[in-house]
Amino acid sequence: MAIARGSLGASRAGYYLYLIPGTLGFLALVLCPLIANVGISFTTWKGIGKARFVGIENYERLAQDAMFWGSIGHTLLFIISMTVVPIIIGLILAAVLFDYISKQFGEGLSSFLRAVFYLPQILPVTAAGVLWGWILSPIGITNTVLKSIGLGAVAQNWLGDPTYALPAVSAVIVWIQVGYCLVVFMAGLARVDPSLYEAAELDGATWWQRLGSITIPMLMPEIFVVALTTVIAALKVFAPVYVLTAGGPDNATLVPSYLTYYHFFTTNRVGYAAAIATLQTLVTIVLGIVFIRMQSRQSEEGA
């Protein structure tokens, strides 16, 4: 018995060796920079020279910064365009592909359409940004089509007008995010027994009733995962805003991540930028804990 326990302990010790590379990477790339960023947030520093400790002065200034609070409001709207709308569209598309397209036209067409919807996820953000910048420009295809069908009065400078810039960027983000939600939901539907849909159809349930009574309940674990990952992505969204509008026009699309970048590399207020990044991290951690607890509670109730 003692020999068996000794061999088991040696085996476990061998497994721990495989954790070393990941642990070192986490320390070097995540934990140490995070601790350094928190420390810098209590200083005033231009990135060179000696940092001067100022306590919570950066956070006090942050609480009165209208640009920061405006960027928080934009982030809340981006949560809608990165989480709520893509989840709704993704659920409907996944149900259509799984419950209708695959049955009527075959699995091949369903897989092809799934790949088409996922394509924006694998496109470089820079390439997608240039493409949409051309589509939404004053002389782009959007305005050209509107003018050709007699709706020239609707044509706008979509990315250059503060009134339309945020909705335009949000629409691009929805286009990017839908494919991710769809693929995850399709993977979840693969474990659903098709006989459930057949029985519901025989009982006279409509397609929308099958969506509400079968698809959504069965996909709740996937919905929680998608909601968590997309909310976190919305809280730190940067690339689409940087490529399409650079936070403008007139700060209409400014988000905390871009504001952090702006203060780091333009105003050289590194301590203040670190305070913004620290607050972002804190909010992300809190939301992550809330989502994980909600998912655990839902799993326990389902069991």
C-alpha angles and dihedrals in degrees: 000000000000090000091052092050091048093052090047091052091049090049092052091048088055091054091052089062089067089059093060098081093047092045092050090048091050092050094046099041105029119015101039095045089046092053090045091050092051090050093049090050088070093056141065109235138155095207094263132061124021122334117229119218112235102167115219094343092114091053092048089052089046091056089058097041109115091193091056094049090046089054089051089055090051090050090056089055090048089054087061092049095042100038118013101040097040091048092052093046092042092052092050094046093046091051091048093049094044102037101034118010096048091048098044102035106017137260092279095067091044091054091046093052091047089055091048092053091047094051095091089059093062097041114102109257090231092056092046090047093052090047094051092041088060093043093051099038119114090258094035131118095268094061091038091057092045091052093046092057095046098262097112090133088065093055113109143170088260098188098029099053117079090217095058105025097085095047089046094052089044090054091052090050091051088052090053098044102045093076093056092052092045095052093048092048092047089052089051092049090055088074094050115103107243088214088074090064092043092052092047090049091050089051089057099256114159122230091259091050090052089050093053099039102037115013101046097042092047092049098049094110090052091045090055092049093048092045092051096047095044094046089052089048090050092051091056100031110149117136100065091047093046094049099041106036111352088229094306170141095082090336090297092140099030114142130183094255092054091044088054090050091047094054093042097052107018110034093024090223091143096165092053092047089050090054090055091048092048092052090048090053092049093051091047092051092048093049090047091054091048093051093046092051091048090051092048091050091049091049092050092050090048091051 
